[in-house]
Amino acid sequence: MLAASVVVGAGVPGPFPRLHLVVLLLSTGVVFWAAHVFSRIFGARIVRHLSWRVIRGRAREERPIIEAAVPPALAAAVSPLFGLGSAGMAWLALIVALAGQVGWSVLAASRAGATRGLMAVAAVANLLLGLLIVLLKVALQH
């Protein structure tokens, strides 16, 4: 959801819109990852002794935040191969981000032992949230 929000809010300014979007997606992912790691470490420090093992573990646990930014960034980077301009690049990156959002929600539900019905609920809920992001993109473009 973070990557999709970045795509919607980014626009495509400057002479290098693809590079701008790729850097913005990846750097935002890293900053949010660091914020999550810090908050988890801070919470762990309050509860128990803090060690490098705990820090590395929290960093690994929050890794999907960075990983979620990579596919939309790659989509933006390779968009010229499909003959896409700046607007097409942004839409491709958004679609890839939303597909990832839905896919990861289903995978997470499955790994948590959810029934097929609950996995479907997770998929639909994330799809609806994604469609809300798309509506925001459409509204912000006009």
N, CA, C and O atoms as a MOPAC input file, in Angstrom:
PM7 MOZYME 1SCF
protein

 N      0.82500 1    -1.18200 1     0.00000 1
 C      0.00000 1     0.00000 1     0.00000 1
 C      0.87300 1     1.25100 1     0.00000 1
 O      0.52100 1     2.26300 1    -0.60600 1
 N      2.00300 1     1.17400 1     0.67800 1
 C      2.91400 1     2.30600 1     0.71000 1
 C      3.39700 1     2.63900 1    -0.69600 1
 O      3.38500 1     3.80400 1    -1.09300 1
 N      3.82000 1     1.62900 1    -1.45300 1
 C      4.32600 1     1.87400 1    -2.80100 1
 C      3.24200 1     2.47900 1    -3.68500 1
 O      3.51600 1     3.40300 1    -4.45100 1
 N      2.03100 1     1.97800 1    -3.59200 1
 C      0.93400 1     2.53100 1    -4.39300 1
 C      0.68000 1     3.98200 1    -4.02200 1
 O      0.43500 1     4.81200 1    -4.89800 1
 N      0.73300 1     4.29100 1    -2.75600 1
 C      0.53000 1     5.67100 1    -2.30700 1
 C      1.63300 1     6.59200 1    -2.81000 1
 O      1.37400 1     7.73900 1    -3.17200 1
 N      2.84800 1     6.09500 1    -2.83300 1
 C      3.96800 1     6.89400 1    -3.34800 1
 C      3.75400 1     7.19300 1    -4.82700 1
 O      3.97100 1     8.32200 1    -5.26700 1
 N      3.33200 1     6.19500 1    -5.59700 1
 C      3.09500 1     6.39900 1    -7.02400 1
 C      2.00900 1     7.44500 1    -7.23900 1
 O      2.14800 1     8.31600 1    -8.09800 1
 N      0.94400 1     7.36600 1    -6.47500 1
 C     -0.16100 1     8.31700 1    -6.62800 1
 C      0.28400 1     9.73100 1    -6.29200 1
 O     -0.06600 1    10.67600 1    -6.99800 1
 N      1.04200 1     9.88200 1    -5.23400 1
 C      1.43500 1    11.21700 1    -4.79800 1
 C      2.65500 1    11.78400 1    -5.48600 1
 O      2.94000 1    12.97400 1    -5.34400 1
 N      3.38400 1    10.96700 1    -6.22800 1
 C      4.66900 1    11.39900 1    -6.76900 1
 C      4.55500 1    12.35800 1    -7.93400 1
 O      5.34300 1    13.29900 1    -8.03100 1
 N      3.60500 1    12.14900 1    -8.81300 1
 C      3.63800 1    12.90400 1   -10.05000 1
 C      4.85600 1    12.45000 1   -10.84000 1
 O      5.48700 1    11.45700 1   -10.47800 1
 N      5.19000 1    13.14200 1   -11.89000 1
 C      6.35900 1    12.77700 1   -12.68600 1
 C      7.12000 1    14.04200 1   -13.08800 1
 O      7.22000 1    14.35000 1   -14.27600 1
 N      7.65700 1    14.77700 1   -12.11100 1
 C      8.32400 1    16.03500 1   -12.41700 1
 C      9.73300 1    15.84500 1   -12.97400 1
 O     10.33600 1    14.78100 1   -12.83700 1
 N     10.23300 1    16.88700 1   -13.59600 1
 C     11.62400 1    16.92400 1   -13.99600 1
 C     11.92800 1    16.19700 1   -15.28400 1
 O     11.05400 1    15.58500 1   -15.89700 1
 N     13.19600 1    16.27400 1   -15.68600 1
 C     13.60500 1    15.66700 1   -16.94700 1
 C     13.77300 1    14.14400 1   -16.88900 1
 O     13.86400 1    13.49300 1   -17.93000 1
 N     13.81500 1    13.58000 1   -15.69200 1
 C     14.01800 1    12.14000 1   -15.53200 1
 C     12.90500 1    11.54200 1   -14.67100 1
 O     13.17200 1    11.11800 1   -13.54700 1
 N     11.66800 1    11.49700 1   -15.16500 1
 C     10.55800 1    11.03700 1   -14.32000 1
 C     10.68400 1     9.58700 1   -13.87000 1
 O     10.27500 1     9.25100 1   -12.75900 1
 N     11.24100 1     8.72600 1   -14.71400 1
 C     11.39300 1     7.31900 1   -14.32100 1
 C     12.38000 1     7.19200 1   -13.16800 1
 O     12.10500 1     6.52400 1   -12.17100 1
 N     13.51500 1     7.83300 1   -13.31300 1
 C     14.51500 1     7.80100 1   -12.25700 1
 C     13.94900 1     8.40800 1   -10.97300 1
 O     14.17300 1     7.88900 1    -9.88000 1
 N     13.22400 1     9.49500 1   -11.11800 1
 C     12.60600 1    10.15000 1    -9.96000 1
 C     11.69200 1     9.17800 1    -9.21500 1
 O     11.77200 1     9.05900 1    -7.99300 1
 N     10.82500 1     8.48700 1    -9.95100 1
 C      9.88400 1     7.55900 1    -9.32000 1
 C     10.60500 1     6.36400 1    -8.71300 1
 O     10.26900 1     5.94200 1    -7.60600 1
 N     11.58600 1     5.81300 1    -9.41400 1
 C     12.33600 1     4.66500 1    -8.89100 1
 C     13.02300 1     5.04000 1    -7.57300 1
 O     12.92000 1     4.31000 1    -6.58700 1
 N     13.72000 1     6.17600 1    -7.56000 1
 C     14.42400 1     6.61000 1    -6.35100 1
 C     13.43000 1     6.90400 1    -5.23500 1
 O     13.67400 1     6.55200 1    -4.08100 1
 N     12.31800 1     7.54000 1    -5.56300 1
 C     11.31500 1     7.85600 1    -4.55100 1
 C     10.70700 1     6.58800 1    -3.95000 1
 O     10.53800 1     6.50200 1    -2.73300 1
 N     10.38400 1     5.61900 1    -4.77800 1
 C      9.82400 1     4.35500 1    -4.27100 1
 C     10.80600 1     3.64300 1    -3.34900 1
 O     10.45200 1     3.24300 1    -2.24000 1
 N     12.04400 1     3.49000 1    -3.81600 1
 C     13.02500 1     2.74200 1    -3.02500 1
 C     13.42200 1     3.48400 1    -1.75100 1
 O     13.53700 1     2.87000 1    -0.69000 1
 N     13.62800 1     4.78000 1    -1.84400 1
 C     14.03400 1     5.52600 1    -0.65300 1
 C     12.89600 1     5.59900 1     0.37000 1
 O     13.14100 1     5.52400 1     1.57400 1
 N     11.67200 1     5.74200 1    -0.09800 1
 C     10.53500 1     5.74300 1     0.83500 1
 C     10.41400 1     4.38900 1     1.52400 1
 O     10.14800 1     4.32400 1     2.72400 1
 N     10.60800 1     3.30800 1     0.77100 1
 C     10.58800 1     1.97400 1     1.37100 1
 C     11.64600 1     1.81900 1     2.44900 1
 O     11.37600 1     1.25700 1     3.51100 1
 N     12.85000 1     2.31300 1     2.18400 1
 C     13.93500 1     2.20500 1     3.16200 1
 C     13.62600 1     3.04500 1     4.40400 1
 O     13.85400 1     2.59300 1     5.52700 1
 N     13.11400 1     4.25500 1     4.21400 1
 C     12.80200 1     5.11200 1     5.36500 1
 C     11.70000 1     4.48900 1     6.22200 1
 O     11.81400 1     4.47600 1     7.44700 1
 N     10.65100 1     3.98100 1     5.61000 1
 C      9.57900 1     3.35000 1     6.38500 1
 C     10.06800 1     2.07300 1     7.05400 1
 O      9.67300 1     1.77000 1     8.18000 1
 N     10.92800 1     1.32000 1     6.36600 1
 C     11.51700 1     0.12500 1     6.97300 1
 C     12.29700 1     0.51500 1     8.22500 1
 O     12.13800 1    -0.10400 1     9.27800 1
 N     13.14100 1     1.54100 1     8.11100 1
 C     13.94600 1     1.97700 1     9.25600 1
 C     13.05200 1     2.43900 1    10.41000 1
 O     13.34300 1     2.16600 1    11.57500 1
 N     11.97400 1     3.13200 1    10.08400 1
 C     11.05000 1     3.58500 1    11.13200 1
 C     10.39600 1     2.39400 1    11.83200 1
 O     10.24200 1     2.39700 1    13.05400 1
 N     10.01700 1     1.39400 1    11.06900 1
 C      9.41200 1     0.19700 1    11.66800 1
 C     10.42000 1    -0.55800 1    12.52600 1
 O     10.09800 1    -1.00200 1    13.62800 1
 N     11.63600 1    -0.69900 1    12.01700 1
 C     12.67600 1    -1.38600 1    12.79300 1
 C     12.92700 1    -0.63700 1    14.09500 1
 O     12.99200 1    -1.25000 1    15.16000 1
 N     13.06600 1     0.67100 1    14.01700 1
 C     13.29900 1     1.46900 1    15.21800 1
 C     12.16700 1     1.28600 1    16.23200 1
 O     12.41900 1     1.08600 1    17.42000 1
 N     10.92100 1     1.35400 1    15.75600 1
 C      9.80800 1     1.22200 1    16.70300 1
 C      9.77200 1    -0.16300 1    17.33900 1
 O      9.45200 1    -0.29300 1    18.52000 1
 N     10.09700 1    -1.20000 1    16.56600 1
 C     10.13600 1    -2.55800 1    17.12200 1
 C     11.28500 1    -2.70100 1    18.12000 1
 O     11.12900 1    -3.32700 1    19.16800 1
 N     12.43800 1    -2.11900 1    17.78900 1
 C     13.59000 1    -2.18000 1    18.69300 1
 C     13.29900 1    -1.40900 1    19.97500 1
 O     13.62700 1    -1.87300 1    21.06700 1
 N     12.69900 1    -0.26000 1    19.85000 1
 C     12.35800 1     0.54200 1    21.02000 1
 C     11.41700 1    -0.23300 1    21.93300 1
 O     11.58600 1    -0.24000 1    23.15200 1
 N     10.43200 1    -0.88200 1    21.33800 1
 C      9.51400 1    -1.70600 1    22.11900 1
 C     10.22300 1    -2.87000 1    22.77800 1
 O      9.93000 1    -3.21300 1    23.92400 1
 N     11.16100 1    -3.48400 1    22.05500 1
 C     11.92500 1    -4.60700 1    22.61900 1
 C     12.81800 1    -4.13100 1    23.75900 1
 O     13.01700 1    -4.85500 1    24.73500 1
 N     13.34300 1    -2.94700 1    23.64400 1
 C     14.23300 1    -2.40200 1    24.67800 1
 C     13.47600 1    -2.20100 1    25.98100 1
 O     14.01400 1    -2.42500 1    27.06500 1
 N     12.24700 1    -1.78500 1    25.86800 1
 C     11.44100 1    -1.56200 1    27.06700 1
 C     11.15100 1    -2.89000 1    27.76200 1
 O     11.14300 1    -2.96400 1    28.99100 1
 N     10.91500 1    -3.92300 1    26.98000 1
 C     10.50100 1    -5.21300 1    27.52200 1
 C     11.67300 1    -6.06700 1    27.97900 1
 O     11.59900 1    -6.71400 1    29.02300 1
 N     12.76400 1    -6.07300 1    27.19900 1
 C     13.89000 1    -6.95500 1    27.53800 1
 C     15.19300 1    -6.32800 1    27.06900 1
 O     15.21100 1    -5.25100 1    26.47500 1
 N     16.26200 1    -7.01900 1    27.34700 1
 C     17.58700 1    -6.54500 1    26.97100 1
 C     17.73400 1    -6.48400 1    25.44700 1
 O     17.35400 1    -7.41300 1    24.73300 1
 N     18.28600 1    -5.38700 1    24.97400 1
 C     18.49200 1    -5.19300 1    23.54700 1
 C     19.86000 1    -5.74200 1    23.14300 1
 O     20.86100 1    -5.49900 1    23.81700 1
 N     19.88700 1    -6.48400 1    22.03400 1
 C     21.15100 1    -7.03700 1    21.54100 1
 C     21.18400 1    -6.88600 1    20.02200 1
 O     20.17400 1    -6.56800 1    19.39400 1
 N     22.37300 1    -7.12000 1    19.43900 1
 C     22.48600 1    -7.07000 1    17.98100 1
 C     21.62400 1    -8.14300 1    17.34100 1
 O     21.10800 1    -7.94900 1    16.24000 1
 N     21.46500 1    -9.26200 1    18.01100 1
 C     20.61000 1   -10.33200 1    17.49900 1
 C     19.17300 1    -9.86500 1    17.37900 1
 O     18.49900 1   -10.15800 1    16.39100 1
 N     18.69800 1    -9.13100 1    18.39300 1
 C     17.33900 1    -8.59400 1    18.36200 1
 C     17.20800 1    -7.57000 1    17.23500 1
 O     16.21600 1    -7.56300 1    16.50700 1
 N     18.21100 1    -6.71000 1    17.09600 1
 C     18.17300 1    -5.68200 1    16.04700 1
 C     18.12400 1    -6.33300 1    14.65900 1
 O     17.30000 1    -5.96200 1    13.82400 1
 N     19.01000 1    -7.30400 1    14.42100 1
 C     19.02000 1    -7.98700 1    13.12000 1
 C     17.69600 1    -8.70800 1    12.87400 1
 O     17.17200 1    -8.69700 1    11.76000 1
 N     17.16300 1    -9.33200 1    13.91900 1
 C     15.88200 1   -10.03300 1    13.77400 1
 C     14.75700 1    -9.08800 1    13.39900 1
 O     13.94800 1    -9.39900 1    12.52500 1
 N     14.69800 1    -7.93700 1    14.05400 1
 C     13.65000 1    -6.95100 1    13.73800 1
 C     13.83000 1    -6.41200 1    12.32000 1
 O     12.85500 1    -6.21000 1    11.59600 1
 N     15.07700 1    -6.18200 1    11.93300 1
 C     15.34900 1    -5.68900 1    10.58200 1
 C     14.88700 1    -6.70600 1     9.53500 1
 O     14.31100 1    -6.32800 1     8.51400 1
 N     15.13800 1    -7.99400 1     9.78600 1
 C     14.68100 1    -9.04800 1     8.86300 1
 C     13.16600 1    -9.12600 1     8.82600 1
 O     12.57700 1    -9.27600 1     7.75500 1
 N     12.53200 1    -9.02600 1     9.98400 1
 C     11.06700 1    -9.12900 1    10.04500 1
 C     10.37900 1    -8.01700 1     9.26200 1
 O      9.31200 1    -8.23100 1     8.68700 1
 N     10.97300 1    -6.85300 1     9.23700 1
 C     10.37400 1    -5.70600 1     8.55100 1
 C     10.82400 1    -5.58600 1     7.09500 1
 O     10.40000 1    -4.66600 1     6.39500 1
 N     11.66600 1    -6.49000 1     6.63700 1
 C     12.19800 1    -6.46800 1     5.27900 1
 C     11.11900 1    -6.38700 1     4.18600 1
 O     11.37000 1    -5.75500 1     3.15900 1
 N      9.94800 1    -6.98500 1     4.35100 1
 C      8.94200 1    -6.88600 1     3.29100 1
 C      8.54100 1    -5.44800 1     2.93000 1
 O      8.04200 1    -5.20700 1     1.83100 1
 N      8.75200 1    -4.50800 1     3.83200 1
 C      8.43500 1    -3.11400 1     3.50300 1
 C      9.31500 1    -2.65000 1     2.34900 1
 O      8.83300 1    -1.99900 1     1.42200 1
 N     10.59000 1    -2.97600 1     2.40000 1
 C     11.49200 1    -2.61600 1     1.30200 1
 C     11.17400 1    -3.46000 1     0.07100 1
 O     11.12200 1    -2.94400 1    -1.04600 1
 N     10.96600 1    -4.73800 1     0.27500 1
 C     10.70700 1    -5.63600 1    -0.84800 1
 C      9.46900 1    -5.23600 1    -1.63700 1
 O      9.41900 1    -5.44200 1    -2.85000 1
 N      8.47500 1    -4.67100 1    -0.97200 1
 C      7.24600 1    -4.26400 1    -1.66100 1
 C      7.48500 1    -3.10700 1    -2.62100 1
 O      6.71700 1    -2.92500 1    -3.56600 1
 N      8.53200 1    -2.32300 1    -2.39700 1
 C      8.82200 1    -1.18600 1    -3.27500 1
 C      9.58000 1    -1.60200 1    -4.53000 1
 O      9.59100 1    -0.86100 1    -5.51300 1
 N     10.20800 1    -2.76400 1    -4.51600 1
 C     11.06700 1    -3.16500 1    -5.63300 1
 C     10.27500 1    -3.45100 1    -6.91700 1
 O     10.64300 1    -2.90900 1    -7.95900 1
 N      9.21200 1    -4.26700 1    -6.90700 1
 C      8.50900 1    -4.52800 1    -8.17600 1
 C      7.94300 1    -3.27000 1    -8.85100 1
 O      8.09600 1    -3.13100 1   -10.06500 1
 N      7.29300 1    -2.34200 1    -8.11600 1
 C      6.83400 1    -1.13800 1    -8.81500 1
 C      7.99500 1    -0.28100 1    -9.32700 1
 O      7.87600 1     0.35700 1   -10.37400 1
 N      9.11100 1    -0.26100 1    -8.60100 1
 C     10.28800 1     0.48400 1    -9.06400 1
 C     10.83400 1    -0.14700 1   -10.34500 1
 O     11.19700 1     0.56100 1   -11.28500 1
 N     10.89100 1    -1.47100 1   -10.37700 1
 C     11.33900 1    -2.15300 1   -11.59800 1
 C     10.37700 1    -1.89900 1   -12.75600 1
 O     10.80500 1    -1.70700 1   -13.89400 1
 N      9.07100 1    -1.89900 1   -12.46000 1
 C      8.08300 1    -1.61300 1   -13.50300 1
 C      8.30000 1    -0.22300 1   -14.08300 1
 O      8.23800 1    -0.04200 1   -15.29900 1
 N      8.55300 1     0.75300 1   -13.23100 1
 C      8.82500 1     2.11300 1   -13.70400 1
 C     10.09600 1     2.13100 1   -14.54700 1
 O     10.14200 1     2.78500 1   -15.58900 1
 N     11.11700 1     1.42300 1   -14.10400 1
 C     12.40300 1     1.42100 1   -14.80600 1
 C     12.30900 1     0.78700 1   -16.18700 1
 O     12.95300 1     1.25400 1   -17.12700 1
 N     11.51700 1    -0.26600 1   -16.32100 1
 C     11.43400 1    -0.96500 1   -17.61300 1
 C     10.28100 1    -0.48200 1   -18.48000 1
 O     10.08700 1    -0.99700 1   -19.58100 1
 N      9.52200 1     0.48100 1   -18.01700 1
 C      8.35400 1     0.94900 1   -18.77100 1
 C      8.68500 1     1.42100 1   -20.19200 1
 O      7.83200 1     1.29100 1   -21.07000 1
 N      9.88500 1     1.96600 1   -20.46500 1
 C     10.18300 1     2.33100 1   -21.85700 1
 C     10.18500 1     1.13100 1   -22.80600 1
 O      9.93200 1     1.28900 1   -24.00000 1
 N     10.46500 1    -0.05600 1   -22.29100 1
 C     10.44700 1    -1.24800 1   -23.13200 1
 C      9.05600 1    -1.51800 1   -23.69200 1
 O      8.90600 1    -2.19300 1   -24.71000 1
 N      8.03700 1    -0.98300 1   -23.01600 1
 C      6.65900 1    -1.15600 1   -23.45900 1
 C      6.14600 1     0.08800 1   -24.18800 1
 O      4.96100 1     0.18900 1   -24.50800 1
 N      7.05000 1     1.02500 1   -24.44300 1
 C      6.67400 1     2.24300 1   -25.14800 1
 C      5.82300 1     3.19000 1   -24.32300 1
 O      5.05500 1     3.97400 1   -24.88100 1
 N      5.94600 1     3.13100 1   -23.01400 1
 C      5.11100 1     3.94800 1   -22.14100 1
 C      5.76200 1     5.29200 1   -21.85100 1
 O      6.96900 1     5.37500 1   -21.62500 1
 N      4.94800 1     6.34200 1   -21.85900 1
 C      5.39400 1     7.65700 1   -21.44300 1
 C      5.30700 1     7.76600 1   -19.93200 1
 O      5.15800 1     6.76200 1   -19.23500 1
 N      5.39900 1     8.98300 1   -19.43200 1
 C      5.39300 1     9.20300 1   -17.97600 1
 C      4.10300 1     8.73800 1   -17.32500 1
 O      4.12800 1     8.08500 1   -16.28200 1
 N      2.97500 1     9.07400 1   -17.93900 1
 C      1.68900 1     8.66400 1   -17.36000 1
 C      1.54000 1     7.14500 1   -17.38000 1
 O      1.09600 1     6.55400 1   -16.39600 1
 N      1.90500 1     6.51700 1   -18.48200 1
 C      1.83200 1     5.06000 1   -18.58100 1
 C      2.74700 1     4.38100 1   -17.58200 1
 O      2.40300 1     3.35300 1   -17.00000 1
 N      3.93300 1     4.97700 1   -17.38900 1
 C      4.87400 1     4.43900 1   -16.39900 1
 C      4.23900 1     4.45000 1   -15.01600 1
 O      4.31500 1     3.46300 1   -14.28400 1
 N      3.61100 1     5.57300 1   -14.65800 1
 C      3.00300 1     5.68500 1   -13.33200 1
 C      1.86700 1     4.67300 1   -13.16400 1
 O      1.73300 1     4.06000 1   -12.10500 1
 N      1.05600 1     4.49800 1   -14.19800 1
 C     -0.03300 1     3.52300 1   -14.10700 1
 C      0.50600 1     2.09900 1   -14.00000 1
 O     -0.01700 1     1.29200 1   -13.23100 1
 N      1.54500 1     1.79000 1   -14.76400 1
 C      2.13200 1     0.44600 1   -14.67400 1
 C      2.68200 1     0.19300 1   -13.27500 1
 O      2.44500 1    -0.86700 1   -12.69600 1
 N      3.40800 1     1.15500 1   -12.73300 1
 C      3.95200 1     1.00100 1   -11.38000 1
 C      2.83200 1     0.84100 1   -10.35700 1
 O      2.94900 1     0.04700 1    -9.42400 1
 N      1.75400 1     1.58900 1   -10.53000 1
 C      0.61500 1     1.49000 1    -9.61000 1
 C     -0.05000 1     0.12600 1    -9.69600 1
 O     -0.36900 1    -0.47200 1    -8.66900 1
 N     -0.26200 1    -0.36900 1   -10.89600 1
 C     -0.88500 1    -1.69200 1   -11.07200 1
 C     -0.01300 1    -2.78300 1   -10.44500 1
 O     -0.52300 1    -3.68800 1    -9.78400 1
 N      1.29400 1    -2.69200 1   -10.65500 1
 C      2.20800 1    -3.68300 1   -10.07000 1
 C      2.17000 1    -3.59400 1    -8.54200 1
 O      2.15900 1    -4.61900 1    -7.86000 1
 N      2.14900 1    -2.37900 1    -8.00800 1
 C      2.08800 1    -2.20800 1    -6.54700 1
 C      0.80300 1    -2.80500 1    -5.98300 1
 O      0.82700 1    -3.48100 1    -4.95500 1
 N     -0.31500 1    -2.55500 1    -6.65400 1
 C     -1.60200 1    -3.07300 1    -6.16300 1
 C     -1.68500 1    -4.58800 1    -6.28400 1
 O     -2.23200 1    -5.25300 1    -5.40400 1
 N     -1.14600 1    -5.13400 1    -7.36600 1
 C     -1.12500 1    -6.60200 1    -7.50500 1
 C     -0.29700 1    -7.21600 1    -6.38200 1
 O     -0.66800 1    -8.24500 1    -5.81900 1
 N      0.81600 1    -6.58300 1    -6.06300 1
 C      1.63600 1    -7.06600 1    -4.95700 1
 C      0.90500 1    -6.97900 1    -3.63000 1
 O      0.98400 1    -7.88900 1    -2.80500 1
 N      0.19800 1    -5.88500 1    -3.43300 1
 C     -0.56900 1    -5.69000 1    -2.19700 1
 C     -1.58600 1    -6.80600 1    -2.01000 1
 O     -1.69500 1    -7.37300 1    -0.92200 1
 N     -2.32100 1    -7.12000 1    -3.04900 1
 C     -3.32500 1    -8.18800 1    -2.96300 1
 C     -2.64200 1    -9.54300 1    -2.79300 1
 O     -3.04400 1   -10.34600 1    -1.95100 1
 N     -1.62100 1    -9.78800 1    -3.58800 1
 C     -0.92500 1   -11.08000 1    -3.51300 1
 C     -0.30600 1   -11.33500 1    -2.15200 1
 O     -0.44400 1   -12.42600 1    -1.59900 1
 N      0.38800 1   -10.31900 1    -1.59900 1
 C      1.01900 1   -10.50100 1    -0.28800 1
 C     -0.01600 1   -10.67300 1     0.81600 1
 O      0.23300 1   -11.38400 1     1.78900 1
 N     -1.17500 1   -10.03200 1     0.67800 1
 C     -2.19800 1   -10.19100 1     1.72100 1
 C     -2.73500 1   -11.61600 1     1.73500 1
 O     -2.99400 1   -12.17300 1     2.80200 1
 N     -2.90100 1   -12.20000 1     0.57100 1
 C     -3.36800 1   -13.58200 1     0.48500 1
 C     -2.29700 1   -14.52800 1     1.02400 1
 O     -2.60500 1   -15.46500 1     1.76100 1
 N     -1.04200 1   -14.28300 1     0.65500 1
 C      0.04800 1   -15.12300 1     1.15800 1
 C      0.15300 1   -15.03500 1     2.67700 1
 O      0.32400 1   -16.05100 1     3.35000 1
 N      0.05300 1   -13.83100 1     3.21400 1
 C      0.14200 1   -13.65700 1     4.66500 1
 C     -1.01400 1   -14.37400 1     5.36400 1
 O     -0.82000 1   -15.01900 1     6.39400 1
 N     -2.20600 1   -14.25700 1     4.80100 1
 C     -3.36000 1   -14.94500 1     5.38900 1
 C     -3.16700 1   -16.45100 1     5.33400 1
 O     -3.48900 1   -17.15600 1     6.29100 1
 N     -2.64500 1   -16.94600 1     4.22600 1
 C     -2.40100 1   -18.38100 1     4.07900 1
 C     -1.37800 1   -18.86600 1     5.09700 1
 O     -1.57300 1   -19.89800 1     5.73900 1
 N     -0.28100 1   -18.11500 1     5.24200 1
 C      0.75500 1   -18.50300 1     6.19700 1
 C      0.26300 1   -18.45000 1     7.63400 1
 O      0.78600 1   -19.14700 1     8.50300 1
 N     -0.74600 1   -17.61900 1     7.88200 1
 C     -1.31000 1   -17.52400 1     9.22400 1
 C     -2.33500 1   -18.62400 1     9.48000 1
 O     -2.90300 1   -18.70600 1    10.56900 1
 N     -2.57300 1   -19.47300 1     8.47100 1
 C     -3.50500 1   -20.57700 1     8.64300 1
 C     -4.95100 1   -20.21700 1     8.37500 1
 O     -5.85400 1   -20.92600 1     8.81900 1
 N     -5.19000 1   -19.12700 1     7.65600 1
 C     -6.55500 1   -18.70000 1     7.36100 1
 C     -7.23500 1   -19.68900 1     6.41800 1
 O     -6.59300 1   -20.37900 1     5.62600 1
 N     -8.54300 1   -19.72700 1     6.53600 1
 C     -9.33000 1   -20.54100 1     5.61100 1
 C     -9.34700 1   -19.85500 1     4.24800 1
 O     -8.95100 1   -18.69600 1     4.12500 1
 N     -9.80200 1   -20.56800 1     3.23500 1
 C     -9.89900 1   -19.96700 1     1.89900 1
 C    -10.83900 1   -18.76900 1     1.90900 1
 O    -10.61400 1   -17.78200 1     1.20800 1
 N    -11.88200 1   -18.86700 1     2.70400 1
 C    -12.81500 1   -17.73900 1     2.80600 1
 C    -12.14600 1   -16.49800 1     3.37100 1
 O    -12.35200 1   -15.39500 1     2.86700 1
 N    -11.34000 1   -16.67300 1     4.42100 1
 C    -10.63700 1   -15.52700 1     4.99600 1
 C     -9.55800 1   -14.99500 1     4.05800 1
 O     -9.28900 1   -13.79400 1     4.03100 1
 N     -8.94000 1   -15.89300 1     3.28800 1
 C     -7.96900 1   -15.42700 1     2.30200 1
 C     -8.66700 1   -14.59000 1     1.23100 1
 O     -8.12400 1   -13.59100 1     0.76000 1
 N     -9.87600 1   -15.00900 1     0.85200 1
 C    -10.64800 1   -14.23100 1    -0.12700 1
 C    -11.03200 1   -12.86900 1     0.44600 1
 O    -10.99500 1   -11.86100 1    -0.26000 1
 N    -11.39700 1   -12.84100 1     1.72000 1
 C    -11.71700 1   -11.56400 1     2.37200 1
 C    -10.49300 1   -10.65300 1     2.37100 1
 O    -10.61000 1    -9.45900 1     2.09400 1
 N     -9.33000 1   -11.20400 1     2.67600 1
 C     -8.09300 1   -10.41100 1     2.65900 1
 C     -7.83700 1    -9.85600 1     1.26800 1
 O     -7.47400 1    -8.69000 1     1.11600 1
 N     -8.02500 1   -10.68700 1     0.25500 1
 C     -7.80600 1   -10.24100 1    -1.12900 1
 C     -8.78600 1    -9.13000 1    -1.50600 1
 O     -8.38200 1    -8.11100 1    -2.06700 1
 N    -10.05600 1    -9.31900 1    -1.20300 1
 C    -11.06900 1    -8.31500 1    -1.56000 1
 C    -10.83200 1    -7.01700 1    -0.79100 1
 O    -10.92500 1    -5.93400 1    -1.36700 1
 N    -10.53200 1    -7.11500 1     0.48800 1
 C    -10.28000 1    -5.90400 1     1.28800 1
 C     -9.09600 1    -5.12600 1     0.72400 1
 O     -9.15500 1    -3.90200 1     0.60900 1
 N     -8.02900 1    -5.82600 1     0.37500 1
 C     -6.86700 1    -5.14400 1    -0.18800 1
 C     -7.13400 1    -4.62300 1    -1.58700 1
 O     -6.61000 1    -3.57600 1    -1.96700 1
 N     -7.93700 1    -5.33100 1    -2.35400 1
 C     -8.32100 1    -4.84400 1    -3.67800 1
 C     -9.15200 1    -3.56700 1    -3.55100 1
 O     -8.95000 1    -2.61700 1    -4.30700 1
 N    -10.07500 1    -3.54300 1    -2.60500 1
 C    -10.88700 1    -2.33800 1    -2.39800 1
 C    -10.02700 1    -1.15600 1    -1.93700 1
 O    -10.22100 1    -0.02900 1    -2.39100 1
 N     -9.08700 1    -1.41700 1    -1.04500 1
 C     -8.17000 1    -0.35000 1    -0.63300 1
 C     -7.35000 1     0.13600 1    -1.82300 1
 O     -7.11600 1     1.33400 1    -1.97800 1
 N     -6.92200 1    -0.78900 1    -2.64900 1
 C     -6.17700 1    -0.42300 1    -3.85300 1
 C     -7.01400 1     0.40100 1    -4.80800 1
 O     -6.52200 1     1.36800 1    -5.39000 1
 N     -8.28000 1     0.03000 1    -4.97800 1
 C     -9.16900 1     0.80100 1    -5.84600 1
 C     -9.39200 1     2.20400 1    -5.29300 1
 O     -9.53600 1     3.15700 1    -6.05900 1
 N     -9.42000 1     2.33500 1    -3.98600 1
 C     -9.51900 1     3.65700 1    -3.37600 1
 C     -8.29000 1     4.49700 1    -3.74200 1
 O     -8.40800 1     5.68800 1    -4.03200 1
 N     -7.12900 1     3.87600 1    -3.72500 1
 C     -5.90500 1     4.57800 1    -4.12300 1
 C     -5.98500 1     4.98700 1    -5.59700 1
 O     -5.57500 1     6.09100 1    -5.95500 1
 N     -6.50900 1     4.10300 1    -6.45200 1
 C     -6.67300 1     4.43200 1    -7.87000 1
 C     -7.63200 1     5.61700 1    -8.02700 1
 O     -7.37700 1     6.52300 1    -8.82200 1
 N     -8.72600 1     5.61000 1    -7.27600 1
 C     -9.67000 1     6.73600 1    -7.33700 1
 C     -8.99400 1     8.03900 1    -6.92700 1
 O     -9.24700 1     9.08700 1    -7.52100 1
 N     -8.14200 1     7.97700 1    -5.92000 1
 C     -7.39500 1     9.16600 1    -5.50900 1
 C     -6.47200 1     9.63600 1    -6.62800 1
 O     -6.34400 1    10.83700 1    -6.86200 1
 N     -5.83500 1     8.71000 1    -7.31200 1
 C     -4.94400 1     9.07200 1    -8.41700 1
 C     -5.74200 1     9.76800 1    -9.52700 1
 O     -5.32100 1    10.79900 1   -10.05100 1
 N     -6.86800 1     9.20800 1    -9.86700 1
 C     -7.70800 1     9.80500 1   -10.91000 1
 C     -8.16900 1    11.19600 1   -10.48200 1
 O     -8.14100 1    12.13400 1   -11.27800 1
 N     -8.59200 1    11.32900 1    -9.23300 1
 C     -9.06500 1    12.62100 1    -8.72900 1
 C     -7.94000 1    13.65500 1    -8.67500 1
 O     -8.17300 1    14.83500 1    -8.93900 1
 N     -6.74300 1    13.23000 1    -8.34200 1
 C     -5.61800 1    14.16400 1    -8.24600 1
 C     -5.09300 1    14.58800 1    -9.60800 1
 O     -4.44200 1    15.62700 1    -9.72000 1
 N     -5.36400 1    13.80300 1   -10.64600 1
 C     -4.88600 1    14.15100 1   -11.97800 1
 C     -5.75300 1    15.21000 1   -12.64300 1
 O     -5.33800 1    15.82300 1   -13.62700 1
 N     -6.93700 1    15.42900 1   -12.12400 1
 C     -7.86000 1    16.39100 1   -12.76300 1
 C     -7.95200 1    17.66500 1   -11.97800 1
 O     -8.67800 1    18.57900 1   -12.36800 1

